[in-house]
Amino acid sequence: MLRTVICMESPSIFQSLNVDIHLWDNVMLASKGQVEDFVAEAANIPREEIACLIYTSGTGGAPKGVMLHHGSILHNCEGAYTVLDKIGVDDEVFLSFLPLSHAYEHTGGLYLPISLGAQIYYAESIDKLASNMEEARPTIMTVVPRLFEVLQSRVLKSAQDKGGLSETLFNKAVEIGTQRYHDPHSLNLWQKAQAAALDKVVCSKIRQRFGGRIKALVAGGAPLNPDCGIFFNAIGLRLLQGYGQTESGPVISINDPLNVKVHTVGPAIDATEMAIAEDGEIIVRGELVMKGYWRDEEATNNAIQDGWLHTGDIGVLDEDGHLQITDRKKDIIVNDKGDNVSPARIEGMLTLEAEIAQAMVYGDKKPHLVGLLVPDEAWMAEWAKAAGKPTDLESLAADADMHKALSEAVGRINKRVSNLEKVRRFAIAPTPFSIENEQLTPKLTIRRHVIKAAYSDLLEDLY
């Protein structure tokens, strides 16, 4: 039962609740001189004691209350510190914009910076994130992959709009940076000289838009498209992909900043056992594993067996112990011939196309794959204006010319995937997937079951 609320700003939203309300400034004044007492009291709290309840996002069903103990969160912070220390931990500045109720931001964006003695800036909104980055000049950011995909699209579009020499230099910088990512020793003297000049003329200006001091951008909460990760590393913004889930506090693994492999989520963090079960499922053991689900013994017993947390994700380990996730167990599409297809991979490829903002692939027990697409808002507005069409999505969802335009983007992806993975037909959703309509989780991943229920007739009509 909630008894006390401490507010940094106006507590008006809590006035109707029967709770004790305290302003942050008043609490700090009242506690002056008592810090040593607080430290002593905290030292007596066992690491095994429950620290908080965090509810899962409900990607595949009803949210569950995860009981995280102090040891799980501390284990995460200690493991993350070991990784970051390889690139130097000093007076760090974090910029937070994800919900603090989400485990990723709860640990990575709050308790980790507190454990480092870092500063935390809070973004005003996603729309103001670009200006907030230039203002706060962060050194570390924990962000979901979807944001990186949006930022990449904006950088690419900006270069294309400038055209001419600017676009040529930009493309050359990305080309050499990509080669350097794949094999740092492959550059000859001329390419190294080009890289240095292009970094100064092109890449440094892009990095300034991120504040100019980024040591590491850490992607988590959903799969990162490798092409997106390579792009950011190519322009000198170190992008590390991590992996975890609420049930593990949440960090399980993260890329080594000195050996970045963005098609993987890196090796397990310190003091963490990670293995692949016989059916390909990723299992984890260590202090990071939750105590269980709140008032749900059956779900707890299914998730934790012999001390191993069964993640529900499928993956493989490479020769360096880096984990590559291939899919969610429950999200794998099995077609009518029994072939397995990874929808997340295809969706990630689709949403990197300039025309497509969101995508969901469908086809379980069906002869082929179909898709549900949401056009990119800026692209759609330009297309509609040029075509003399209405600019709202609801009007364009059934427009034949719009379908033809999006078919070109889908066709580009179909040329790059196997026959099993080709999206044979698609429909346009009349409204975007959003947190408000419950079709997106707070970490901006799609809720498949909600989208399928909302558009079941539309999807079935594609067969």
C-alpha positions in Angstrom: 0.0 0.0 0.0 1.3 3.4 -1.0 1.9 5.6 2.1 4.4 8.3 1.1 5.2 10.3 -2.1 8.2 12.6 -2.5 7.7 15.1 -5.3 10.3 17.2 -7.1 7.6 19.5 -8.5 4.0 20.3 -7.8 2.2 17.4 -6.0 -1.3 18.3 -7.2 -1.8 15.0 -9.1 -1.5 13.2 -5.7 -3.9 15.5 -3.8 -6.8 13.1 -4.1 -4.8 10.2 -2.7 -4.7 9.3 1.0 -0.9 9.6 1.2 1.7 11.7 2.9 3.2 14.2 0.3 6.6 15.7 0.8 8.5 18.1 -1.5 12.1 17.1 -2.4 13.6 20.4 -1.2 11.9 20.0 2.2 13.1 16.4 2.5 16.7 17.5 1.7 16.5 20.3 4.4 15.1 18.0 7.0 17.7 15.3 6.3 20.7 17.7 6.5 23.3 16.2 8.7 21.7 12.7 8.7 23.5 11.4 5.7 25.8 9.1 7.7 22.7 7.7 9.5 21.2 6.9 6.1 24.3 5.3 4.9 24.6 3.1 8.0 20.9 2.1 7.7 21.3 1.2 4.0 24.4 -0.9 4.8 22.2 -3.1 7.0 19.7 -3.9 4.2 20.6 -7.3 2.8 21.1 -7.6 -1.0 18.4 -10.3 -1.0 15.7 -8.0 0.2 13.1 -6.9 -2.4 13.9 -3.4 -3.7 11.0 -2.8 -6.1 8.2 -4.2 -8.2 8.5 -3.5 -11.9 5.8 -4.7 -14.3 6.7 -6.2 -17.6 5.7 -4.3 -20.7 3.2 -7.0 -21.8 4.7 -7.5 -25.3 3.2 -11.0 -25.5 0.4 -10.9 -22.9 -0.7 -9.5 -19.6 2.0 -7.6 -17.6 3.5 -9.4 -14.6 5.0 -7.8 -11.4 8.7 -8.6 -11.3 10.2 -8.7 -7.7 13.7 -7.3 -8.1 16.0 -7.4 -5.0 18.8 -4.9 -4.2 21.4 -7.5 -5.3 19.9 -7.7 -8.8 20.2 -3.9 -9.4 23.6 -3.7 -7.7 24.8 -6.7 -9.8 23.7 -4.8 -12.9 25.4 -1.6 -11.9 28.7 -3.4 -11.0 28.6 -5.3 -14.4 27.9 -2.1 -16.4 30.7 -0.3 -14.6 33.2 -3.0 -15.6 32.2 -2.5 -19.2 32.3 1.3 -19.2 35.6 1.4 -17.3 37.3 0.1 -20.4 36.7 3.5 -22.0 37.2 5.5 -18.8 34.7 6.5 -16.2 35.1 10.1 -15.1 32.6 13.0 -14.6 29.8 11.4 -16.6 26.6 13.0 -17.8 23.5 11.0 -18.7 20.5 12.2 -20.6 17.4 10.3 -19.7 14.2 10.3 -21.8 12.8 6.8 -21.4 10.1 6.2 -18.7 11.7 5.5 -15.3 9.1 2.9 -14.7 10.8 0.8 -17.4 13.5 -1.5 -16.0 16.0 -0.5 -18.6 15.9 3.2 -17.7 15.2 2.4 -14.0 18.6 0.7 -13.7 20.6 2.0 -16.7 19.4 5.6 -16.6 18.9 6.1 -12.8 20.8 3.7 -10.5 23.8 3.2 -12.8 24.6 7.0 -13.0 23.9 7.3 -9.2 26.4 4.5 -8.6 28.9 6.4 -10.8 28.3 9.7 -9.1 27.2 11.0 -12.5 24.9 13.9 -13.5 21.4 13.1 -14.9 19.6 15.4 -17.2 15.9 14.6 -18.1 14.8 15.3 -21.6 11.7 17.5 -21.9 10.2 15.3 -24.6 11.2 13.2 -27.6 10.5 16.1 -29.9 13.0 18.2 -27.9 15.6 15.5 -27.6 17.9 16.9 -30.2 18.1 20.3 -28.6 18.3 18.7 -25.2 21.4 16.7 -26.3 23.1 19.9 -27.5 22.2 21.5 -24.2 23.2 18.7 -21.8 26.1 17.4 -23.8 25.8 13.9 -22.4 28.7 11.4 -22.3 26.5 8.3 -22.1 22.9 7.7 -23.2 20.7 4.6 -22.9 18.3 4.5 -25.7 15.9 2.1 -27.5 16.9 1.1 -31.0 13.8 2.8 -32.6 15.2 6.2 -31.7 18.6 5.4 -33.4 16.7 4.3 -36.5 14.9 7.6 -36.6 18.1 9.6 -36.0 19.9 7.7 -38.7 17.1 8.4 -41.2 17.3 12.1 -40.3 21.1 12.3 -40.8 20.8 10.4 -44.1 18.0 12.7 -45.3 19.9 15.8 -44.2 22.9 14.7 -46.3 20.7 13.9 -49.3 19.0 17.3 -49.1 22.3 19.1 -49.2 23.4 17.1 -52.2 26.5 17.8 -54.3 29.9 17.8 -52.6 28.4 17.6 -49.1 26.6 14.4 -49.9 29.6 12.9 -51.7 31.9 13.6 -48.7 29.3 12.2 -46.3 28.9 9.0 -48.2 32.7 8.6 -48.4 33.0 9.1 -44.7 30.4 6.4 -44.0 32.1 4.1 -46.5 35.5 4.4 -45.0 34.1 4.3 -41.4 32.2 1.1 -42.3 35.3 -0.5 -43.7 37.2 0.5 -40.5 34.4 -1.1 -38.4 34.7 -4.4 -40.2 38.5 -4.5 -40.2 40.5 -1.6 -38.5 43.7 -2.9 -40.1 42.4 -2.9 -43.7 42.8 0.9 -44.3 45.9 1.9 -46.3 47.8 5.2 -45.7 45.7 7.1 -48.2 42.4 5.9 -46.6 43.6 6.7 -43.1 44.4 10.3 -44.3 41.0 10.5 -45.9 39.4 9.2 -42.8 41.1 11.9 -40.6 40.1 14.7 -42.9 36.5 13.5 -43.3 36.1 13.0 -39.6 37.0 16.7 -39.1 34.9 18.0 -42.0 31.9 15.7 -41.8 31.6 13.4 -38.8 32.6 15.8 -36.1 29.7 18.1 -37.1 27.2 15.2 -36.8 28.6 14.3 -33.4 28.1 17.9 -32.3 24.4 17.4 -32.8 24.7 14.7 -30.0 26.4 17.2 -27.7 30.0 16.5 -28.9 31.0 14.4 -25.9 29.4 11.0 -26.4 31.6 8.1 -25.1 28.9 5.5 -25.6 25.4 5.1 -26.8 23.8 2.0 -25.4 20.9 0.4 -27.2 18.6 -2.0 -25.4 15.0 -2.9 -24.9 14.5 -4.3 -28.5 16.6 -5.7 -31.3 19.0 -3.2 -33.1 19.3 -3.5 -36.8 23.0 -4.2 -37.4 23.2 -1.8 -40.3 22.0 1.0 -38.0 24.7 0.1 -35.4 27.4 0.0 -38.0 26.4 3.4 -39.3 26.8 5.1 -35.9 30.1 3.4 -35.2 31.2 4.4 -38.7 30.7 8.1 -38.0 32.5 7.9 -34.7 29.6 7.5 -32.3 30.3 4.3 -30.3 27.0 2.4 -30.3 26.9 -0.6 -28.0 24.0 -3.1 -28.1 23.0 -4.7 -24.8 20.4 -7.3 -23.9 18.3 -8.1 -20.9 14.8 -8.2 -19.6 12.9 -7.0 -16.6 13.4 -10.3 -14.8 17.2 -9.9 -14.8 17.3 -6.4 -13.5 17.5 -6.0 -16.6 21.0 -6.2 -18.0 22.4 -9.6 -19.0 25.0 -8.8 -21.6 26.5 -5.8 -23.5 28.9 -5.2 -26.3 32.6 -4.8 -25.3 33.4 -1.2 -26.2 36.9 -2.3 -27.4 35.5 -5.1 -29.5 32.1 -3.9 -30.8 30.0 -6.5 -32.7 26.7 -4.8 -33.3 25.1 -7.9 -34.8 25.5 -9.4 -31.3 24.5 -8.2 -27.8 28.0 -8.9 -26.5 29.2 -11.2 -23.7 27.5 -11.6 -20.4 28.3 -9.0 -17.7 30.6 -10.0 -14.9 29.5 -12.7 -12.5 26.7 -13.9 -14.8 26.3 -17.4 -16.2 24.7 -17.5 -19.7 24.1 -20.7 -21.7 22.0 -21.9 -24.6 19.5 -24.7 -23.8 19.0 -27.7 -26.0 16.0 -26.0 -27.8 18.1 -22.9 -28.4 16.6 -20.8 -25.6 18.9 -18.4 -23.8 19.1 -19.2 -20.0 20.8 -17.1 -17.3 21.9 -17.7 -13.8 23.4 -15.3 -11.1 22.5 -12.6 -8.6 20.8 -10.6 -11.3 17.8 -13.1 -11.5 14.6 -11.8 -10.0 13.0 -13.3 -6.9 9.9 -14.1 -8.9 6.6 -12.7 -10.1 4.4 -11.0 -7.6 1.7 -13.4 -6.5 2.2 -15.7 -9.4 3.9 -18.8 -8.3 3.1 -20.8 -11.5 4.7 -18.2 -13.8 7.7 -17.9 -11.5 8.3 -21.7 -11.6 8.0 -21.6 -15.4 10.5 -18.8 -15.7 13.1 -20.0 -13.1 14.1 -23.6 -13.2 17.0 -24.9 -11.1 18.2 -21.3 -10.6 18.3 -20.6 -14.3 16.1 -17.8 -15.7 14.5 -19.0 -19.0 14.4 -15.8 -21.1 12.0 -17.0 -23.8 14.6 -15.7 -26.4 16.4 -17.8 -28.9 20.1 -17.3 -29.6 23.6 -18.5 -30.3 27.0 -17.8 -28.8 30.0 -17.1 -31.1 33.6 -18.1 -30.5 34.2 -15.0 -28.3 31.2 -15.7 -26.1 29.2 -12.9 -27.7 25.5 -13.6 -27.8 23.4 -13.2 -31.0 19.7 -13.3 -30.5 17.7 -14.8 -33.4 14.2 -14.4 -32.1 11.6 -14.7 -29.3 10.4 -18.3 -28.8 6.8 -17.2 -28.8 7.3 -14.7 -31.7 8.7 -17.2 -34.2 6.4 -17.6 -37.1 5.8 -21.2 -38.2 4.2 -21.4 -41.6 1.9 -24.0 -42.9 4.9 -26.2 -44.0 6.5 -26.1 -40.6 9.3 -23.6 -41.6 10.4 -21.1 -38.9 10.7 -17.4 -39.8 11.9 -14.6 -37.6 9.5 -11.6 -37.9 11.6 -9.2 -35.9 14.4 -9.3 -38.4 12.2 -8.6 -41.4 10.3 -5.8 -39.5 13.7 -4.2 -38.6 14.7 -4.2 -42.3 11.4 -2.8 -43.4 11.4 0.1 -40.9 14.9 1.2 -42.1 13.3 2.1 -45.5 12.6 5.8 -45.7 8.9 5.2 -46.6 8.1 2.9 -43.6 7.9 4.0 -40.0 6.4 0.9 -38.4 5.8 -2.7 -39.5 4.4 -6.0 -38.2 4.8 -9.3 -40.1 2.1 -11.9 -39.9 1.9 -15.5 -41.2 1.7 -18.2 -38.5 0.3 -21.4 -40.0 -0.1 -19.6 -43.4 1.4 -20.3 -46.8 3.4 -17.0 -46.9 4.1 -13.8 -45.0 2.0 -10.7 -45.1 2.6 -7.3 -43.4 0.9 -4.4 -41.8 2.7 -1.2 -42.5 2.6 2.4 -41.2 4.1 4.9 -43.6 6.7 7.4 -42.4 4.9 10.6 -41.5 7.4 13.0 -43.2 7.7 10.9 -46.3 3.9 10.5 -46.5 3.3 14.2 -46.3 5.8 14.9 -49.2 4.3 12.1 -51.3 0.7 13.2 -50.7 1.5 16.8 -51.6 3.3 15.8 -54.8 0.4 13.5 -55.7 -2.3 15.9 -54.8 -3.7 13.6 -52.2 -5.1 14.1 -48.6 -2.2 14.1 -46.1 -3.9 12.1 -43.4 -3.1 8.4 -42.9 -6.7 7.3 -42.5 -7.6 8.6 -46.0 -4.4 7.2 -47.6 -4.6 3.7 -46.0 -6.8 2.4 -48.8 -5.3 4.5 -51.6 -4.0 2.4 -54.5 -1.2 4.8 -55.4 0.1 4.8 -51.9 0.1 1.0 -51.9 2.1 1.1 -55.1 4.6 3.6 -53.6 5.1 1.4 -50.5 5.3 -1.7 -52.7 8.6 -0.3 -54.1 10.1 -0.2 -50.5 8.8 -3.7 -49.7 10.2 -5.0 -53.0 13.7 -3.7 -52.1 13.6 -5.8 -48.9 12.2 -8.8 -50.7 15.3 -8.8 -52.9 17.5 -9.1 -49.9 15.8 -12.0 -48.0 15.0 -15.6 -48.7 11.8 -16.8 -50.3 10.4 -17.8 -46.9 11.0 -14.3 -45.6 9.4 -12.4 -48.5 6.4 -10.2 -47.6 4.0 -11.2 -50.4 1.2 -8.8 -49.6 0.6 -6.0 -47.2 -2.0 -3.6 -45.8 -1.7 -0.1 -44.5 -2.8 0.5 -40.9 -5.2 3.5 -40.7 -3.6 4.7 -37.5 0.0 4.5 -36.2 1.0 2.0 -33.5 1.3 3.9 -30.3 1.6 3.6 -26.5 -1.8 5.4 -26.3 -3.6 2.7 -28.3 -1.7 0.0 -26.5 -0.1 -1.3 -29.7 3.4 -0.2 -28.5 5.1 -0.9 -25.2 6.8 2.0 -23.3 10.1 0.9 -25.0 8.4 1.3 -28.4 8.3 -2.3 -29.4 5.1 -3.6 -31.0 2.5 -5.6 -29.0 1.8 -8.3 -31.5 -1.3 -9.7 -29.8 -2.9 -6.3 -29.5 -2.2 -5.4 -33.2 -3.4 -8.8 -34.4 -6.6 -8.5 -32.5 -7.2 -4.9 -33.8 -6.5 -5.8 -37.4 -7.4 -9.5 -37.7 -9.9 -9.1 -40.5 -7.5 -6.8 -42.5 -4.7 -9.3 -42.1 -6.8 -12.3 -43.0 -8.1 -10.5 -46.1 -4.6 -10.6 -47.4 -4.7 -14.3 -47.9 
